Amino acid sequence: MSVANFINRSHQDKEGWKYTDLEALLKTAPASIAMNNNIADTGDHPRFVFVNGVFQSKQSRFGAVPSCILMGDLATGYNLVLGEHTCLVTQPIEFVFTADENAPNEINIKLTIEVGANGRLTLLENHLASPTITVLETEIILHASAKFVHGKIIHSGGTHLARSTAQVARGGYYNNFTLIRGTHLTRNEIDVVLQGEEAQAALNGTMLLRGTEHADTTTRITHAAPHCASRQIYKTVLDGKSRGVFQGKIIVAKDAQKTDGYQLSRALLLSDQAEMDAKPELEIYADDVKCSHGSTIGDLDEQAIFYLRSRGLNEAQARALLIEAFVAEMLEEIQIEAWRDIFRAEIERWAQ
């Protein structure tokens, strides 16, 4: 997939791209963006480093994880397959994506992740700042009773266009948490199909936007089998002239009885010029289901600010504390303590 593919899709699906004029936004990209080649070390877990989309084995750290679990290259696509090696992957894995001065204007990456029956995988994608247009296509295949915890931090500075598809077999579980901050333009699409009975998915995320930043999270979860469950919770904080978009759809197939689907979008506007577009949808063809969705958009509570200032905080400190509290609830959705600390630090830096 490339930028051209995304543009073609936006032409074919005008409703799905109603709030994100991709061609116009690409033309308004900032003239210069500082790169971030400093890959901060966040522990001793295995780390796979990609520079300009090319895997760098010498900069990577494998630990007890066999390097052969990652195959392929930039041209053909990368494949992370856990089959017979599942028992050897007990630590979270981090994928770091960065760029250098030789980076092309557009980097196209295809990633396939497959977790075998009863397998477990925990993966954090860390997309560092770069001026390039990054196009990431991810295909996820979870076999029976497999579990995949998938974290993603996008602070690319430039443009990040991502599409992830996940197929979850019987008893499988896909958990995704995405943090978007400091990016000129992001379109993050997640399309999950719960194919087998008792499959589950949890999609959670936070978008922190200011200036003229634009971030679009578009999700779709299809309940294709009975007794499946899904949860979606997204929170957005907007300042300046930024614009946030959340489009979430739950589709329940005719035979997907006993479905349990829940979806919520909440946004906090810090500026009169910021804009949030939320479009939650339910498309239900079964009759024995429990599905709901909700969306709220508001601003900071002036009474809460007054109370905090009466306790000795200045206005900036009071506002930062309320912003952190608004987002902090999302951190409880992150199952790994070390990851919670990473995400919390990112949120605190933004709020200050």
C-alpha positions in Angstrom: 0.0 0.0 0.0 1.2 3.5 -0.8 0.0 7.1 -0.5 -1.6 6.7 -3.9 -3.6 3.7 -2.7 -4.9 5.8 0.3 -5.9 8.6 -2.0 -7.7 6.2 -4.4 -9.5 4.7 -1.4 -10.6 8.2 -0.2 -12.0 8.9 -3.7 -14.0 5.6 -3.7 -15.2 5.9 -0.1 -16.1 9.6 0.3 -18.3 8.9 3.4 -15.4 7.2 5.2 -13.1 10.0 4.4 -15.6 12.8 5.0 -13.6 14.5 7.8 -10.1 13.9 6.3 -9.3 15.5 3.0 -6.1 13.6 2.4 -4.9 15.4 -0.7 -5.5 18.9 0.8 -3.8 17.9 4.1 -0.8 16.5 2.2 -0.3 19.8 0.5 -0.2 21.7 3.8 2.6 19.6 5.3 5.0 21.7 7.3 8.2 22.8 5.5 10.5 21.2 8.0 10.3 18.7 10.8 13.0 17.9 13.3 14.0 14.2 13.2 14.3 12.2 16.3 17.1 9.6 15.9 17.6 9.3 19.6 16.2 5.9 20.5 15.7 6.0 24.2 16.2 2.7 26.0 13.1 1.6 27.9 14.3 -1.7 29.4 16.1 -4.9 28.5 13.3 -6.4 26.4 13.9 -7.5 22.8 14.0 -4.6 20.4 13.8 -4.6 16.6 15.0 -1.3 15.0 13.9 -0.1 11.5 15.6 2.9 9.9 13.9 4.3 6.8 11.8 1.1 6.9 14.8 -1.2 6.7 15.4 -3.6 9.5 18.8 -3.0 11.3 20.0 -6.2 13.0 23.1 -4.6 14.4 21.1 -1.9 16.1 18.6 -4.4 17.4 18.6 -6.4 20.6 17.2 -10.0 20.5 17.7 -11.3 24.1 16.2 -14.8 24.3 14.0 -14.2 21.2 15.3 -16.1 18.1 16.0 -13.5 15.4 14.4 -15.9 12.8 10.9 -15.0 14.0 11.2 -11.9 11.8 11.7 -12.6 8.1 11.5 -10.6 4.9 12.6 -7.2 3.9 11.3 -3.8 3.0 10.6 -4.7 -0.7 8.7 -8.0 0.0 7.3 -7.1 3.5 8.2 -8.3 7.0 6.7 -11.4 8.6 6.7 -11.9 12.3 5.4 -15.5 12.8 5.1 -17.2 16.2 4.6 -20.9 15.7 7.0 -23.3 17.2 8.9 -20.4 18.7 5.9 -19.2 20.8 7.3 -20.7 24.0 10.5 -18.7 23.6 8.8 -15.3 23.4 8.0 -14.5 27.0 9.0 -10.8 27.1 7.3 -7.9 25.3 8.9 -7.0 22.0 9.5 -3.4 20.8 9.6 -2.3 17.2 11.2 1.1 16.7 10.7 2.9 13.5 12.9 5.9 12.8 14.5 7.8 9.9 17.8 9.4 9.1 19.0 12.1 6.7 18.8 9.6 3.8 15.1 9.0 4.2 13.0 9.1 1.1 9.9 11.3 0.9 7.7 8.2 1.3 8.4 4.9 3.2 6.0 2.0 2.6 6.1 -0.8 5.1 4.1 -4.1 5.0 4.1 -6.1 8.2 2.4 -9.5 8.7 2.0 -10.8 12.3 0.8 -14.4 12.9 0.3 -16.0 16.3 -0.3 -19.7 16.4 -2.9 -21.6 18.4 -2.6 -20.8 22.1 0.3 -18.5 21.4 1.0 -15.2 23.2 2.6 -12.1 21.8 3.1 -8.6 23.3 4.4 -6.0 20.9 4.9 -2.2 21.1 5.4 -0.1 18.0 7.3 3.1 18.6 7.2 5.5 15.6 9.7 8.3 16.2 9.6 11.8 14.7 10.6 12.0 11.0 9.7 14.4 8.1 8.7 11.5 5.8 5.3 10.1 4.9 5.1 6.7 6.5 2.6 4.2 5.0 2.2 1.1 7.2 0.0 -1.9 6.3 -0.3 -4.5 8.9 -2.0 -7.9 8.6 -2.7 -9.8 11.9 -3.7 -13.4 12.0 -4.6 -14.9 15.4 -5.3 -18.6 15.5 -7.5 -20.4 18.0 -7.0 -19.1 21.6 -4.1 -16.9 20.6 -3.6 -13.6 22.4 -2.0 -10.5 21.0 -1.4 -7.3 23.0 -0.5 -4.6 20.6 0.7 -1.1 21.7 1.5 1.7 19.3 2.9 5.2 19.9 2.8 7.6 16.9 4.8 10.8 17.3 6.1 10.9 13.8 6.0 14.7 13.3 5.2 14.1 9.6 2.5 12.0 8.0 1.5 8.6 9.2 -1.0 6.5 7.2 -1.7 3.1 8.7 -4.1 0.3 8.0 -4.3 -2.8 10.2 -6.5 -5.8 9.6 -6.9 -8.5 12.2 -8.5 -11.9 11.9 -9.3 -13.5 15.3 -10.2 -17.2 15.4 -12.2 -19.0 18.1 -11.2 -18.0 21.6 -8.6 -15.5 20.4 -8.0 -12.1 21.8 -6.7 -8.9 20.2 -5.9 -5.9 22.4 -4.8 -2.7 20.8 -3.8 0.6 22.5 -2.7 3.6 20.4 -1.3 7.0 21.4 -1.1 9.7 18.8 0.7 12.9 19.6 3.0 15.5 17.8 2.0 14.4 14.3 1.1 16.7 11.4 -1.3 14.1 9.9 -2.3 10.7 11.0 -4.9 8.3 9.6 -5.0 5.1 11.7 -7.4 2.5 10.5 -8.1 -0.8 12.4 -10.4 -3.4 10.9 -11.0 -6.5 13.1 -13.0 -9.6 12.2 -14.0 -11.9 15.1 -14.3 -15.1 13.0 -14.7 -17.8 15.7 -16.9 -18.2 18.7 -15.9 -16.5 21.9 -13.3 -14.3 20.1 -12.7 -10.9 21.7 -11.2 -7.6 20.8 -10.4 -4.4 22.8 -9.4 -1.2 20.9 -8.4 1.7 23.0 -6.5 4.9 22.3 -5.7 8.6 22.9 -5.1 11.4 20.6 -3.3 14.5 21.9 -3.4 17.3 19.3 -2.5 21.0 19.1 -1.6 23.6 16.5 -2.9 22.5 13.1 -2.4 18.8 13.8 -5.0 16.4 12.3 -5.5 12.8 13.5 -8.2 10.4 12.3 -8.9 7.1 14.0 -11.2 4.9 12.0 -12.2 1.5 13.4 -14.4 -1.4 12.4 -15.1 -4.5 14.3 -17.1 -7.3 12.6 -18.8 -9.9 14.8 -19.0 -12.8 12.4 -19.6 -15.6 15.0 -21.7 -16.1 18.1 -20.7 -15.3 21.7 -18.0 -12.7 20.7 -17.2 -9.5 22.6 -15.6 -6.2 21.7 -14.8 -2.9 23.5 -13.7 0.4 22.1 -12.8 3.4 24.2 -11.0 6.5 22.7 -10.2 9.8 24.3 -9.0 12.9 22.5 -7.6 16.2 23.8 -7.5 19.1 21.3 -5.9 22.6 21.5 -5.2 25.4 19.0 -6.7 24.8 15.6 -6.2 21.0 15.7 -8.8 18.5 14.4 -9.6 15.1 15.7 -11.7 12.4 14.0 -13.1 9.2 15.5 -15.2 6.9 13.3 -16.0 3.6 14.9 -18.3 0.9 13.5 -19.6 -2.3 15.1 -21.0 -4.8 12.6 -23.0 -7.8 13.8 -23.6 -10.5 11.3 -26.9 -12.4 11.1 -25.6 -15.5 12.8 -23.5 -13.7 15.4 -26.0 -14.2 18.3 -25.1 -13.3 21.9 -22.8 -10.5 20.7 -21.6 -8.0 23.3 -20.2 -4.8 21.7 -19.4 -1.5 23.4 -18.0 1.7 22.0 -17.3 5.1 23.5 -15.6 8.3 22.2 -14.9 11.3 24.5 -13.2 14.5 23.6 -11.9 17.5 25.5 -11.6 20.8 23.7 -9.1 23.3 25.1 -9.7 25.9 22.3 -12.7 27.4 20.6 -10.9 26.8 17.3 -10.3 23.1 17.8 -12.7 20.6 16.2 -13.7 17.1 17.0 -15.8 14.9 14.6 -17.2 11.7 16.2 -19.2 9.2 14.2 -20.0 6.0 16.2 -22.1 3.4 14.3 -23.9 0.1 14.9 -24.9 -2.2 12.0 -26.8 -5.1 13.5 -28.3 -8.1 11.7 -28.8 -10.4 14.6 -31.6 -10.1 17.2 -30.0 -11.5 20.4 -27.2 -9.0 21.1 -26.1 -6.4 23.6 -24.5 -3.4 21.8 -24.1 0.2 22.7 -22.2 3.3 21.7 -21.7 6.8 23.0 -19.9 10.1 22.2 -19.3 13.2 24.3 -17.4 16.4 23.6 -16.8 19.1 26.2 -14.3 21.5 27.7 -12.5 21.8 31.0 -14.6 22.3 34.1 -14.1 25.9 35.2 -15.2 25.0 38.8 -12.6 22.3 38.9 -9.9 24.8 37.8 -11.1 27.3 40.4 -10.9 24.7 43.1 -7.4 23.6 42.2 -6.2 27.3 42.0 -7.7 27.8 45.5 -5.4 25.0 46.6 -2.3 26.8 45.4 -1.9 25.7 41.8 -1.6 28.3 39.1 -3.9 28.1 36.1 -1.4 26.2 33.8 -0.8 23.6 36.5 -4.5 23.2 37.2 -5.3 22.7 33.5 -2.4 20.2 33.1 -3.7 18.2 36.1 -7.2 18.0 34.7 -6.0 17.0 31.3 -3.9 14.2 32.8 -6.8 13.1 34.9 -9.1 13.0 31.8 -6.6 10.7 29.9 -5.4 8.7 33.0 -8.5 6.5 32.9 -7.2 5.1 29.6 -4.0 4.0 31.2 -5.9 1.4 33.2 -6.6 -0.3 29.9 -2.9 -1.0 29.4 -2.1 -4.3 31.0 1.7 -4.0 31.2 3.0 -1.7 34.0 6.2 -0.7 32.1 4.0 0.3 29.1 1.7 2.3 31.4 4.8 4.3 32.6 5.9 5.0 29.0 2.4 6.2 27.9 2.0 8.2 31.1 5.3 10.0 30.5 4.2 10.9 27.0 0.9 12.3 28.2 2.5 14.3 31.0 5.0 15.8 28.6 2.2 16.9 26.3 0.0 18.3 29.0 2.8 20.4 30.4 
